[in-house]
Amino acid sequence: MKNKLKVLRAMHNLTQEQLADRIGVSRQTVIAIESDKYLPSLGLAFKIANLFKVKVEDIFIHEGKEDDNEN
Amino acid sequence: MDRKKYKQLRVIVTFFVSAIVSLAVIRDGYLLAATGILTGMVFMVLVRAKAKIRTDERESTVQEKAARMTYAIFAPTIGIAAFLLLLPSKGGISVFSKGEWLFVESLGMIFAYLTLFLITIYAISYHFFNKKFGGGGNEE
């Protein structure tokens, strides 16, 4: 699973801290999502999508292989 | 209070509680140690509730994985340890059934009960969460 969170955040001129505050998580979580180390829950994914006013699938791109948080 | 301040406060409280417990243990004041730990815990719970600090979902995932790994390591370890400690006394090896070696059997019994307790807690919590998250339902 890849995501465009970093690009969207830059487009909206938000820092990781600001984004974390807006979606109610820690900055570490934003960093982990951006670096594809953590896959957010469906609720958090929708929260992010709503914040940037885009669809969830526009941010998170499934690449076909099993790539969840089991690693 | 934000998450950063909460974390700083947690470090400070942990430091003070550790200092109190260390002093209490040195002076054989175990009641003071218990009181110190309890006070620290209650204080942090109240601060957390008042400041409305929510557990981050990634943190929860980390905690779940750590708990699962702890169980996967701890349960077999104490189970096997209990078996190995109880084996000599049941096997009729005389050196383990008298004098200073008696503690081996007692320790084995403690470990065995701990293992059973751990498995029981796991089974109950598994059953509870399985029900909570819709497992075993007959609804269509």
Backbone of each chain as ProteinMPNN parsed JSONL, in Angstrom:
{"seq_chain_A": "MKNKLKVLRAMHNLTQEQLADRIGVSRQTVIAIESDKYLPSLGLAFKIANLFKVKVEDIFIHEGKEDDNEN", "coords_chain_A": {"N_chain_A": [[0.847, -1.207, 0.0], [0.655, 2.101, -0.978], [0.947, 5.661, -0.359], [-0.244, 9.081, -0.755], [0.115, 11.005, 1.118], [2.134, 12.717, 2.045], [2.548, 14.391, -0.15], [0.026, 15.61, -0.417], [-0.101, 16.899, 2.028], [1.957, 18.718, 1.766], [0.946, 20.228, -0.33], [-1.137, 21.513, 0.933], [0.168, 23.092, 2.669], [0.833, 22.182, 5.295], [2.284, 21.279, 8.406], [3.778, 18.29, 9.788], [3.087, 18.116, 12.454], [0.871, 19.865, 12.613], [-0.935, 18.536, 10.931], [-1.197, 16.168, 12.355], [-2.456, 17.117, 14.694], [-4.89, 17.969, 13.617], [-6.089, 15.609, 12.728], [-6.165, 14.161, 14.991], [-4.101, 12.475, 16.004], [-0.79, 11.284, 16.951], [2.357, 12.927, 16.122], [4.228, 11.084, 15.418], [2.691, 9.062, 14.368], [1.769, 10.204, 11.984], [4.207, 10.447, 10.65], [4.853, 7.726, 10.451], [2.784, 6.816, 8.794], [3.253, 8.285, 6.463], [5.703, 7.255, 5.696], [5.022, 4.754, 4.92], [5.036, 2.81, 6.891], [3.088, 2.286, 8.636], [-0.254, 1.329, 8.416], [-3.146, 3.147, 8.276], [-6.259, 3.028, 10.198], [-9.584, 2.406, 8.886], [-11.302, 4.412, 9.674], [-9.546, 6.518, 10.33], [-8.354, 6.885, 7.87], [-10.503, 7.86, 6.364], [-10.917, 10.2, 7.749], [-8.611, 11.639, 7.129], [-8.959, 11.815, 4.38], [-11.308, 13.346, 4.267], [-10.367, 15.709, 5.384], [-8.599, 16.662, 3.447], [-10.356, 16.856, 1.427], [-10.69, 14.859, -0.565], [-11.018, 11.626, -2.218], [-10.724, 8.507, -0.449], [-9.355, 6.545, -1.859], [-7.831, 8.124, -3.469], [-5.788, 8.925, -1.97], [-4.693, 6.678, -0.675], [-3.162, 4.028, -2.217], [-3.746, 0.913, -3.399], [-1.599, -1.752, -4.023], [-1.902, -4.337, -4.793], [-0.529, -6.481, -3.503], [-0.457, -8.251, -0.325], [-0.264, -6.111, 2.267], [-0.377, -5.204, 4.983], [-0.631, -4.154, 8.471], [0.709, -6.24, 9.649], [3.385, -6.71, 9.495]], "CA_chain_A": [[0.0, 0.0, 0.0], [1.393, 3.376, -1.044], [0.032, 6.781, -0.133], [0.206, 10.405, -1.218], [-0.122, 11.908, 2.239], [3.194, 13.727, 2.104], [2.286, 15.341, -1.249], [-1.178, 16.382, -0.06], [0.24, 17.755, 3.166], [2.765, 19.821, 1.221], [0.047, 21.072, -1.137], [-1.959, 22.3, 1.854], [1.093, 23.813, 3.559], [0.674, 21.739, 6.685], [3.415, 20.536, 8.971], [3.339, 16.988, 10.332], [2.463, 18.415, 13.746], [-0.46, 20.442, 12.35], [-1.796, 17.471, 10.4], [-1.463, 15.258, 13.473], [-3.452, 17.757, 15.556], [-6.184, 18.024, 12.925], [-6.718, 14.283, 12.623], [-6.229, 13.585, 16.343], [-3.111, 11.425, 16.28], [0.521, 11.853, 17.277], [3.2, 13.227, 14.96], [4.886, 9.816, 15.066], [1.769, 8.299, 13.515], [1.81, 10.831, 10.659], [5.494, 10.045, 10.062], [4.768, 6.296, 10.117], [1.895, 6.657, 7.63], [3.933, 8.853, 5.287], [6.803, 6.381, 5.263], [4.422, 3.433, 4.626], [5.34, 1.826, 7.93], [1.842, 2.009, 9.35], [-1.463, 1.479, 7.611], [-4.155, 3.676, 9.207], [-7.567, 2.372, 10.216], [-10.531, 2.953, 7.908], [-11.799, 5.672, 10.236], [-8.508, 7.544, 10.198], [-8.183, 7.129, 6.426], [-11.608, 8.741, 5.956], [-10.675, 11.497, 8.387], [-7.578, 12.292, 6.316], [-9.567, 12.123, 3.078], [-12.24, 14.47, 4.485], [-9.584, 16.918, 5.643], [-8.053, 17.153, 2.178], [-11.487, 16.868, 0.483], [-10.458, 13.924, -1.68], [-11.488, 10.275, -1.905], [-9.715, 7.691, 0.248], [-8.516, 5.858, -2.863], [-6.905, 9.089, -4.093], [-4.621, 9.051, -1.066], [-4.096, 5.351, -0.457], [-3.19, 3.234, -3.446], [-3.469, -0.507, -3.159], [-0.736, -2.253, -5.11], [-2.189, -5.742, -5.121], [0.014, -7.477, -2.574], [-0.871, -8.104, 1.073], [0.707, -5.178, 2.85], [-1.049, -4.555, 6.115], [0.224, -3.853, 9.621], [1.187, -7.479, 10.265], [4.857, -6.812, 9.435]], "C_chain_A": [[0.883, 1.259, 0.0], [0.415, 4.507, -0.722], [0.664, 8.111, -0.551], [0.061, 11.457, -0.114], [0.893, 13.052, 2.284], [2.936, 14.819, 1.044], [1.102, 16.234, -0.892], [-0.894, 17.36, 1.084], [1.037, 18.968, 2.686], [1.89, 20.786, 0.418], [-0.799, 21.989, -0.261], [-1.125, 23.077, 2.875], [0.917, 23.457, 5.038], [1.952, 21.047, 7.158], [2.873, 19.204, 9.495], [2.593, 17.18, 11.646], [1.034, 18.937, 13.557], [-1.427, 19.379, 11.846], [-2.187, 16.507, 11.52], [-2.538, 15.821, 14.395], [-4.846, 17.723, 14.92], [-6.881, 16.66, 12.85], [-6.687, 13.511, 13.953], [-5.307, 12.405, 16.592], [-1.786, 12.093, 16.643], [1.322, 12.104, 15.992], [3.905, 11.953, 14.466], [4.01, 8.991, 14.127], [1.758, 8.86, 12.101], [3.092, 10.413, 9.933], [5.426, 8.583, 9.597], [3.883, 6.06, 8.897], [2.614, 7.132, 6.362], [5.048, 7.941, 4.771], [6.336, 4.943, 5.036], [4.754, 2.364, 5.666], [4.087, 1.442, 8.705], [0.65, 2.292, 8.446], [-2.589, 1.966, 8.532], [-5.453, 2.883, 9.148], [-8.463, 3.044, 9.181], [-11.043, 4.319, 8.371], [-10.811, 6.811, 10.042], [-8.285, 7.897, 8.728], [-9.28, 8.076, 5.915], [-11.432, 10.147, 6.533], [-9.671, 12.307, 7.558], [-8.174, 12.728, 4.977], [-10.515, 13.317, 3.197], [-11.495, 15.784, 4.689], [-9.07, 17.525, 4.333], [-9.115, 17.224, 1.071], [-11.196, 16.057, -0.786], [-11.014, 12.555, -1.279], [-10.348, 9.492, -1.237], [-8.763, 7.048, -0.768], [-7.582, 6.802, -3.627], [-5.652, 9.28, -3.23], [-3.9, 7.706, -0.932], [-4.265, 4.486, -1.699], [-2.786, 1.792, -3.148], [-2.693, -1.085, -4.334], [-0.891, -3.737, -5.38], [-1.656, -6.764, -4.157], [-0.478, -7.184, -1.157], [0.161, -7.257, 1.787], [0.064, -4.436, 4.005], [-0.078, -4.361, 7.27], [0.752, -5.092, 10.314], [2.698, -7.58, 10.293], [5.471, -6.434, 10.768]], "O_chain_A": [[1.737, 1.44, 0.868], [-0.799, 4.327, -0.805], [1.88, 8.253, -0.68], [-0.097, 12.646, -0.39], [0.538, 14.204, 2.532], [3.089, 16.01, 1.316], [1.163, 17.454, -1.041], [-1.383, 18.49, 1.097], [0.82, 20.092, 3.139], [2.071, 22.002, 0.479], [-1.136, 23.103, -0.661], [-1.662, 23.645, 3.826], [0.862, 24.331, 5.903], [2.606, 20.327, 6.403], [1.663, 19.021, 9.626], [1.602, 16.503, 11.92], [0.109, 18.51, 14.249], [-2.581, 19.319, 12.269], [-3.338, 16.086, 11.625], [-3.429, 15.091, 14.83], [-5.845, 17.481, 15.597], [-8.108, 16.576, 12.903], [-7.125, 12.363, 14.028], [-5.664, 11.457, 17.291], [-1.679, 13.319, 16.64], [1.008, 11.569, 14.928], [4.142, 11.775, 13.272], [4.501, 8.318, 13.22], [1.741, 8.105, 11.129], [3.063, 10.07, 8.751], [5.878, 8.245, 8.502], [4.186, 5.209, 8.061], [2.585, 6.463, 5.329], [5.302, 7.867, 3.569], [7.152, 4.024, 4.967], [4.755, 1.17, 5.367], [4.04, 0.395, 9.351], [0.559, 3.339, 7.806], [-2.95, 1.263, 9.476], [-5.717, 2.163, 8.185], [-8.141, 4.114, 8.665], [-11.195, 5.248, 7.578], [-11.181, 7.916, 9.645], [-8.056, 9.056, 8.386], [-9.006, 8.982, 5.128], [-11.757, 11.145, 5.889], [-9.86, 13.5, 7.321], [-7.938, 13.839, 4.502], [-10.527, 14.193, 2.333], [-11.934, 16.837, 4.227], [-9.104, 18.741, 4.141], [-8.822, 17.599, -0.065], [-11.425, 16.509, -1.908], [-11.428, 12.355, -0.137], [-9.17, 9.785, -1.44], [-7.548, 7.009, -0.573], [-6.673, 6.363, -4.331], [-4.61, 9.733, -3.702], [-2.679, 7.615, -1.058], [-5.38, 4.249, -2.162], [-1.67, 1.499, -2.718], [-3.082, -0.925, -5.491], [-0.098, -4.326, -6.115], [-2.26, -7.824, -3.994], [-0.856, -6.06, -0.824], [1.325, -7.643, 1.898], [-0.027, -3.208, 4.007], [1.138, -4.395, 7.086], [1.203, -5.012, 11.457], [3.255, -8.413, 11.007], [6.694, -6.458, 10.914]]}, "seq_chain_B": "MDRKKYKQLRVIVTFFVSAIVSLAVIRDGYLLAATGILTGMVFMVLVRAKAKIRTDERESTVQEKAARMTYAIFAPTIGIAAFLLLLPSKGGISVFSKGEWLFVESLGMIFAYLTLFLITIYAISYHFFNKKFGGGGNEE", "coords_chain_B": {"N_chain_B": [[-4.138, 20.657, 27.991], [-1.57, 19.367, 26.004], [-0.417, 16.458, 24.135], [2.365, 16.362, 24.289], [3.038, 17.807, 26.609], [1.755, 16.207, 28.424], [3.264, 13.881, 28.23], [5.705, 14.811, 29.211], [4.989, 15.408, 31.828], [4.388, 12.855, 32.678], [6.901, 11.669, 32.693], [8.121, 13.128, 34.744], [6.48, 12.478, 36.964], [6.919, 9.719, 37.029], [9.618, 9.707, 37.682], [9.58, 10.831, 40.285], [7.971, 8.959, 41.64], [9.553, 6.69, 41.359], [11.762, 7.509, 42.875], [10.582, 7.726, 45.418], [9.779, 5.051, 45.824], [12.273, 3.777, 45.78], [13.527, 4.918, 48.041], [11.719, 4.05, 49.975], [12.007, 1.272, 49.842], [14.673, 0.99, 50.609], [14.465, 1.794, 53.247], [12.888, -0.181, 54.253], [10.167, 0.297, 54.123], [7.544, -0.832, 53.0], [4.874, -0.283, 52.746], [4.817, 2.411, 52.24], [6.026, 2.401, 49.744], [4.113, 1.035, 48.198], [1.979, 2.82, 48.503], [3.073, 5.075, 47.272], [3.329, 4.203, 44.574], [0.66, 3.664, 43.969], [-0.522, 6.207, 44.346], [0.798, 7.679, 42.346], [-0.169, 6.344, 40.062], [-2.952, 6.823, 40.224], [-2.958, 9.607, 40.074], [-1.946, 10.042, 37.467], [-3.923, 8.819, 35.94], [-6.099, 10.478, 36.506], [-5.157, 12.939, 35.49], [-4.903, 12.266, 32.806], [-7.556, 11.743, 32.157], [-8.719, 14.225, 32.646], [-7.321, 15.896, 30.879], [-8.134, 14.841, 28.564], [-6.652, 12.997, 27.001], [-6.245, 11.001, 24.302], [-5.719, 7.593, 23.349], [-3.474, 7.016, 20.848], [-4.072, 5.511, 17.641], [-2.05, 4.065, 16.392], [-0.349, 3.638, 18.507], [-1.981, 1.97, 20.028], [-2.039, -0.261, 18.359], [0.628, -0.997, 18.476], [0.79, -1.608, 21.187], [-0.978, -3.789, 21.291], [0.355, -5.67, 19.702], [2.716, -5.974, 21.158], [1.673, -7.032, 23.517], [0.643, -9.428, 22.585], [2.982, -10.715, 21.76], [4.314, -10.853, 24.193], [2.643, -12.608, 25.589], [2.874, -14.872, 23.961], [5.511, -15.551, 24.391], [5.858, -15.631, 27.188], [3.886, -17.42, 28.303], [4.443, -20.148, 27.276], [7.047, -20.308, 28.301], [6.878, -20.136, 31.169], [5.235, -22.287, 31.518], [6.716, -24.514, 30.596], [8.846, -24.242, 32.343], [7.561, -24.754, 34.781], [6.845, -27.426, 34.397], [9.384, -28.623, 34.174], [10.403, -28.053, 36.693], [8.697, -29.442, 38.348], [9.004, -32.018, 37.598], [11.334, -33.517, 38.712], [10.556, -34.012, 41.421], [8.247, -35.516, 41.111], [9.266, -37.585, 39.782], [10.548, -39.081, 41.608], [13.105, -38.465, 42.466], [15.213, -38.274, 45.024], [16.768, -36.168, 46.06], [15.521, -33.81, 45.469], [13.283, -33.696, 47.017], [13.579, -33.037, 49.635], [14.796, -31.03, 52.393], [16.701, -28.17, 51.543], [15.982, -28.18, 48.887], [13.333, -28.33, 48.599], [11.996, -26.09, 47.831], [12.015, -26.071, 45.111], [9.952, -27.682, 44.152], [7.792, -26.228, 45.161], [8.101, -23.839, 43.79], [7.703, -24.755, 41.23], [5.003, -25.457, 41.406], [3.872, -22.926, 41.813], [4.517, -21.702, 39.386], [3.086, -23.368, 37.675], [0.422, -22.836, 38.425], [0.398, -20.15, 37.778], [0.663, -20.286, 35.014], [-1.742, -21.535, 34.341], [-3.505, -19.572, 35.229], [-2.839, -17.448, 33.553], [-3.52, -18.501, 31.02], [-6.239, -18.835, 31.419], [-7.131, -16.179, 31.8], [-6.493, -15.195, 29.271], [-8.173, -16.765, 27.668], [-10.706, -15.954, 28.592], [-10.692, -13.182, 28.012], [-10.345, -13.329, 25.269], [-12.711, -14.581, 24.479], [-14.529, -12.596, 25.291], [-13.79, -10.327, 23.705], [-14.094, -11.41, 21.194], [-16.829, -11.755, 21.099], [-17.607, -9.102, 21.383], [-16.682, -7.93, 19.035], [-18.317, -9.054, 17.168], [-18.033, -11.788, 16.598], [-19.163, -15.184, 16.285], [-21.858, -14.646, 16.16], [-25.325, -15.113, 15.204], [-26.742, -13.624, 13.491], [-28.169, -12.507, 10.402]], "CA_chain_B": [[-2.809, 20.041, 27.975], [-1.385, 18.545, 24.806], [0.235, 15.169, 24.323], [3.771, 16.573, 24.641], [3.093, 18.186, 28.028], [1.333, 15.03, 29.175], [4.414, 12.967, 28.265], [6.698, 15.4, 30.117], [4.465, 15.221, 33.183], [4.49, 11.43, 32.981], [8.308, 11.412, 33.021], [8.372, 13.726, 36.062], [5.783, 11.665, 37.973], [7.638, 8.435, 37.103], [10.865, 9.966, 38.407], [9.273, 10.996, 41.716], [7.484, 7.683, 42.178], [10.737, 5.815, 41.464], [12.55, 7.98, 44.012], [9.856, 7.348, 46.648], [9.845, 3.592, 45.968], [13.656, 3.432, 46.136], [13.713, 5.301, 49.449], [10.88, 3.189, 50.812], [12.592, -0.07, 49.875], [15.9, 1.078, 51.414], [14.078, 1.907, 54.658], [11.945, -1.276, 54.528], [8.793, 0.808, 54.251], [6.844, -1.333, 51.819], [3.56, 0.381, 52.655], [5.092, 3.695, 51.582], [6.284, 2.092, 48.331], [2.813, 0.73, 47.576], [1.213, 4.069, 48.475], [3.682, 5.918, 46.242], [2.96, 3.69, 43.24], [-0.792, 3.842, 43.812], [-0.782, 7.645, 44.192], [1.277, 8.04, 41.015], [-1.093, 5.79, 39.066], [-4.223, 7.551, 40.311], [-2.688, 10.963, 39.579], [-1.82, 10.024, 36.007], [-5.243, 8.486, 35.374], [-6.919, 11.687, 36.624], [-4.63, 13.929, 34.531], [-5.238, 11.768, 31.469], [-9.001, 11.924, 31.961], [-9.0, 15.67, 32.638], [-6.742, 16.498, 29.672], [-8.741, 14.129, 27.436], [-5.608, 12.432, 26.148], [-6.705, 9.753, 23.714], [-4.643, 6.714, 22.893], [-3.278, 7.045, 19.419], [-4.378, 4.169, 17.122], [-0.799, 3.347, 16.13], [0.103, 3.218, 19.834], [-2.802, 0.813, 20.386], [-1.57, -1.396, 17.555], [1.925, -1.398, 19.033], [0.51, -2.262, 22.47], [-1.586, -5.098, 21.006], [1.392, -6.586, 19.206], [3.626, -6.244, 22.271], [0.959, -7.911, 24.445], [0.562, -10.75, 21.942], [4.304, -11.324, 21.798], [4.593, -11.162, 25.603], [1.894, -13.83, 25.916], [3.444, -15.987, 23.189], [6.803, -15.933, 24.976], [5.751, -15.873, 28.632], [3.072, -18.598, 28.637], [5.202, -21.4, 27.144], [8.246, -20.303, 29.154], [6.594, -20.547, 32.557], [4.634, -23.626, 31.441], [7.822, -25.48, 30.505], [9.599, -24.131, 33.601], [6.774, -25.47, 35.8], [6.978, -28.855, 34.105], [10.752, -29.048, 34.505], [10.621, -27.962, 38.141], [7.885, -30.442, 39.039], [9.402, -33.346, 37.13], [12.187, -34.292, 39.633], [9.854, -34.467, 42.628], [7.302, -36.57, 40.724], [10.057, -38.704, 39.275], [11.11, -39.804, 42.739], [14.512, -38.13, 42.723], [15.127, -37.943, 46.447], [17.452, -34.923, 46.437], [14.623, -32.671, 45.276], [12.094, -33.782, 47.865], [13.878, -32.751, 51.044], [15.688, -29.934, 52.758], [16.702, -26.882, 50.838], [15.496, -28.358, 47.513], [11.867, -28.373, 48.615], [11.473, -24.887, 47.166], [11.91, -26.34, 43.67], [8.591, -28.16, 43.906], [6.877, -25.105, 45.43], [8.247, -22.903, 42.67], [7.04, -25.419, 40.1], [3.548, -25.34, 41.615], [3.526, -21.518, 41.578], [4.596, -21.498, 37.933], [1.985, -24.105, 37.041], [-0.807, -22.069, 38.65], [0.523, -18.907, 36.994], [0.381, -20.64, 33.617], [-3.192, -21.753, 34.236], [-4.145, -18.261, 35.407], [-2.584, -16.678, 32.324], [-4.314, -19.078, 29.935], [-7.65, -18.549, 31.728], [-7.358, -14.754, 31.492], [-6.449, -15.059, 27.804], [-9.383, -17.377, 27.109], [-11.865, -15.109, 28.932], [-10.634, -11.927, 27.25], [-10.558, -13.679, 23.856], [-14.151, -14.814, 24.334], [-15.193, -11.292, 25.442], [-13.539, -9.47, 22.531], [-14.669, -12.078, 20.029], [-18.26, -11.417, 21.126], [-17.73, -7.651, 21.194], [-16.449, -7.593, 17.633], [-19.27, -9.729, 16.282], [-17.748, -13.194, 16.329], [-20.085, -16.168, 16.848], [-23.251, -14.217, 16.065], [-26.13, -15.853, 14.226], [-27.546, -12.683, 12.714], [-27.902, -12.47, 8.951]], "C_chain_B": [[-2.663, 19.165, 26.722], [-0.576, 17.289, 25.157], [1.688, 15.31, 24.807], [3.913, 16.892, 26.14], [2.73, 16.99, 28.904], [2.501, 14.052, 29.327], [5.489, 13.467, 29.218], [6.28, 15.178, 31.569], [4.609, 13.764, 33.615], [5.927, 11.071, 33.384], [8.621, 11.912, 34.435], [7.747, 12.866, 37.171], [6.496, 10.327, 38.15], [8.925, 8.59, 37.905], [10.607, 10.056, 39.914], [8.802, 9.688, 42.352], [8.661, 6.716, 42.352], [11.588, 6.194, 42.67], [11.897, 7.561, 45.328], [9.974, 5.846, 46.896], [11.254, 3.165, 46.388], [13.923, 3.727, 47.612], [12.951, 4.36, 50.374], [11.477, 1.799, 50.944], [13.866, -0.074, 50.733], [15.56, 1.081, 52.905], [13.088, 0.821, 55.087], [10.503, -0.802, 54.726], [7.961, 0.424, 53.038], [5.456, -0.707, 51.635], [3.706, 1.72, 51.926], [5.323, 3.483, 50.077], [4.969, 1.853, 47.594], [1.97, 1.993, 47.437], [1.724, 5.002, 47.383], [3.268, 5.509, 44.844], [1.486, 3.962, 42.96], [-1.146, 5.307, 43.561], [-0.386, 8.116, 42.793], [0.318, 7.584, 39.937], [-2.405, 6.569, 39.033], [-4.071, 8.962, 39.732], [-2.648, 10.984, 38.055], [-3.144, 9.692, 35.325], [-6.131, 9.725, 35.385], [-6.474, 12.743, 35.615], [-5.034, 13.549, 33.108], [-6.717, 11.993, 31.153], [-9.349, 13.41, 31.812], [-8.516, 16.305, 31.328], [-7.298, 15.861, 28.398], [-7.68, 13.639, 26.442], [-6.117, 11.093, 25.621], [-5.512, 8.9, 23.294], [-4.618, 6.727, 21.378], [-3.476, 5.629, 18.85], [-3.12, 3.364, 16.794], [-0.223, 2.808, 17.44], [-0.652, 1.969, 20.282], [-2.344, -0.431, 19.646], [-0.262, -1.933, 18.112], [1.701, -2.162, 20.348], [-0.071, -3.66, 22.264], [-0.531, -6.113, 20.584], [2.366, -6.966, 20.322], [2.981, -7.225, 23.252], [0.899, -9.333, 23.883], [1.916, -11.47, 22.024], [4.68, -11.73, 23.228], [3.91, -12.469, 25.993], [2.533, -15.039, 25.242], [4.776, -16.444, 23.762], [6.626, -16.41, 26.421], [5.011, -17.171, 28.973], [3.846, -19.91, 28.447], [6.405, -21.469, 28.068], [7.921, -20.762, 30.571], [5.93, -21.925, 32.591], [5.721, -24.694, 31.439], [8.646, -25.47, 31.801], [8.884, -24.893, 34.712], [6.938, -26.968, 35.629], [8.355, -29.365, 34.54], [11.016, -29.022, 36.005], [9.84, -29.031, 38.912], [8.337, -31.867, 38.715], [10.271, -34.121, 38.129], [11.438, -34.828, 40.841], [8.867, -35.584, 42.297], [8.047, -37.819, 40.236], [10.783, -39.479, 40.374], [12.585, -39.543, 42.988], [14.589, -37.55, 44.132], [15.729, -36.578, 46.806], [16.523, -33.7, 46.329], [13.407, -32.69, 46.214], [12.405, -33.56, 49.334], [14.79, -31.536, 51.193], [15.541, -28.692, 51.905], [16.164, -26.979, 49.407], [13.969, -28.383, 47.435], [11.269, -27.196, 47.843], [11.273, -25.11, 45.666], [10.487, -26.774, 43.318], [7.575, -27.028, 44.1], [6.898, -24.11, 44.272], [7.551, -23.462, 41.425], [5.535, -25.287, 40.19], [3.094, -23.907, 41.323], [3.503, -21.232, 40.073], [3.425, -22.174, 37.215], [0.669, -23.345, 37.202], [-0.797, -20.756, 37.86], [0.176, -19.158, 35.525], [-1.118, -20.807, 33.406], [-3.951, -20.43, 34.317], [-4.031, -17.434, 34.126], [-3.458, -17.179, 31.176], [-5.802, -18.776, 30.152], [-7.997, -17.108, 31.376], [-7.418, -14.553, 29.981], [-7.745, -15.588, 27.197], [-10.609, -16.499, 27.362], [-11.861, -13.841, 28.083], [-10.843, -12.189, 25.761], [-12.048, -13.849, 23.582], [-14.914, -13.486, 24.356], [-15.028, -10.44, 24.178], [-14.093, -10.089, 21.252], [-16.168, -11.748, 19.936], [-18.468, -9.947, 20.796], [-17.595, -7.272, 19.72], [-17.226, -8.504, 16.677], [-19.0, -11.171, 15.964], [-18.791, -14.096, 16.966], [-21.544, -15.763, 16.81], [-24.0, -14.993, 15.01], [-26.953, -14.928, 13.337], [-27.167, -12.701, 11.242], [-28.171, -11.09, 8.397]], "O_chain_B": [[-3.522, 18.334, 26.427], [-0.128, 17.094, 26.287], [2.177, 14.512, 25.608], [4.766, 16.342, 26.836], [3.308, 16.782, 29.971], [2.708, 13.473, 30.393], [6.11, 12.686, 29.94], [7.092, 14.814, 32.42], [4.913, 13.477, 34.772], [6.144, 10.275, 34.298], [9.285, 11.233, 35.218], [8.39, 12.565, 38.177], [6.662, 9.85, 39.273], [9.28, 7.724, 38.704], [11.315, 9.444, 40.714], [9.194, 9.357, 43.471], [8.756, 6.014, 43.359], [12.075, 5.328, 43.397], [12.576, 7.096, 46.243], [10.234, 5.411, 48.018], [11.414, 2.297, 47.246], [14.472, 2.896, 48.336], [13.459, 3.931, 51.41], [11.46, 1.211, 52.025], [14.11, -1.016, 51.488], [16.253, 0.468, 53.717], [12.514, 0.904, 56.173], [9.722, -1.448, 55.425], [7.705, 1.247, 52.159], [4.941, -0.617, 50.521], [2.86, 2.11, 51.121], [4.875, 4.277, 49.25], [4.74, 2.395, 46.512], [1.331, 2.221, 46.41], [0.948, 5.634, 46.667], [2.9, 6.349, 44.023], [1.11, 4.42, 41.881], [-1.956, 5.621, 42.689], [-1.126, 8.851, 42.138], [0.018, 8.331, 39.006], [-2.905, 6.929, 37.967], [-4.936, 9.445, 39.0], [-3.253, 11.854, 37.429], [-3.447, 10.222, 34.257], [-6.831, 10.004, 34.411], [-7.307, 13.371, 34.961], [-5.45, 14.394, 32.316], [-7.081, 12.377, 30.042], [-10.159, 13.794, 30.968], [-9.204, 17.14, 30.742], [-6.973, 16.288, 27.29], [-7.79, 13.836, 25.232], [-6.386, 10.171, 26.39], [-4.451, 9.411, 22.937], [-5.628, 6.476, 20.72], [-3.096, 4.651, 19.493], [-3.115, 2.138, 16.901], [0.312, 1.7, 17.497], [-0.068, 1.037, 20.835], [-2.266, -1.517, 20.22], [-0.057, -3.143, 18.211], [2.315, -3.2, 20.598], [0.292, -4.601, 22.97], [-0.523, -7.255, 21.042], [2.789, -8.117, 20.426], [3.642, -8.132, 23.759], [1.08, -10.31, 24.61], [1.986, -12.663, 22.315], [5.273, -12.784, 23.457], [4.51, -13.328, 26.641], [2.713, -16.089, 25.859], [5.132, -17.615, 23.631], [7.165, -17.441, 26.824], [5.456, -17.933, 29.831], [3.901, -20.716, 29.377], [6.755, -22.54, 28.564], [8.58, -21.647, 31.116], [6.048, -22.647, 33.581], [5.649, -25.663, 32.195], [9.081, -26.511, 32.293], [9.521, -25.598, 35.495], [7.144, -27.694, 36.601], [8.47, -30.405, 35.19], [11.756, -29.854, 36.53], [10.258, -29.469, 39.983], [8.076, -32.801, 39.474], [9.981, -35.29, 38.383], [11.654, -35.969, 41.249], [8.666, -36.494, 43.101], [7.532, -38.936, 40.274], [11.535, -40.414, 40.098], [13.245, -40.334, 43.662], [14.083, -36.457, 44.39], [15.266, -35.912, 47.732], [16.721, -32.693, 47.01], [12.593, -31.767, 46.183], [11.577, -33.865, 50.193], [15.448, -31.093, 50.252], [14.441, -28.234, 51.594], [15.916, -25.95, 48.778], [13.39, -28.447, 46.351], [10.181, -27.295, 47.276], [10.468, -24.431, 45.03], [9.897, -26.312, 42.342], [6.632, -26.881, 43.323], [5.86, -23.611, 43.838], [6.902, -22.733, 40.675], [4.862, -25.038, 39.189], [2.07, -23.691, 40.674], [2.579, -20.598, 39.564], [2.853, -21.624, 36.274], [-0.105, -23.218, 36.253], [-1.823, -20.311, 37.347], [-0.507, -18.359, 34.884], [-1.69, -20.301, 32.441], [-4.906, -20.198, 33.576], [-4.994, -16.809, 33.681], [-4.06, -16.387, 30.452], [-6.533, -18.497, 29.201], [-9.016, -16.84, 30.739], [-8.28, -13.835, 29.474], [-8.342, -14.951, 26.329], [-11.445, -16.315, 26.477], [-12.881, -13.464, 27.508], [-11.448, -11.373, 25.065], [-12.578, -13.336, 22.597], [-15.824, -13.268, 23.556], [-16.001, -9.902, 23.65], [-14.511, -9.377, 20.339], [-16.7, -11.497, 18.855], [-19.369, -9.583, 20.04], [-18.308, -6.399, 19.225], [-16.834, -8.695, 15.526], [-19.688, -11.742, 15.118], [-19.26, -13.813, 18.068], [-22.39, -16.46, 17.37], [-23.413, -15.477, 14.043], [-27.762, -15.387, 12.53], [-26.003, -12.885, 10.884], [-28.004, -10.863, 7.198]]}, "name": "protein", "num_of_chains": 2, "seq": "MKNKLKVLRAMHNLTQEQLADRIGVSRQTVIAIESDKYLPSLGLAFKIANLFKVKVEDIFIHEGKEDDNENMDRKKYKQLRVIVTFFVSAIVSLAVIRDGYLLAATGILTGMVFMVLVRAKAKIRTDERESTVQEKAARMTYAIFAPTIGIAAFLLLLPSKGGISVFSKGEWLFVESLGMIFAYLTLFLITIYAISYHFFNKKFGGGGNEE"}
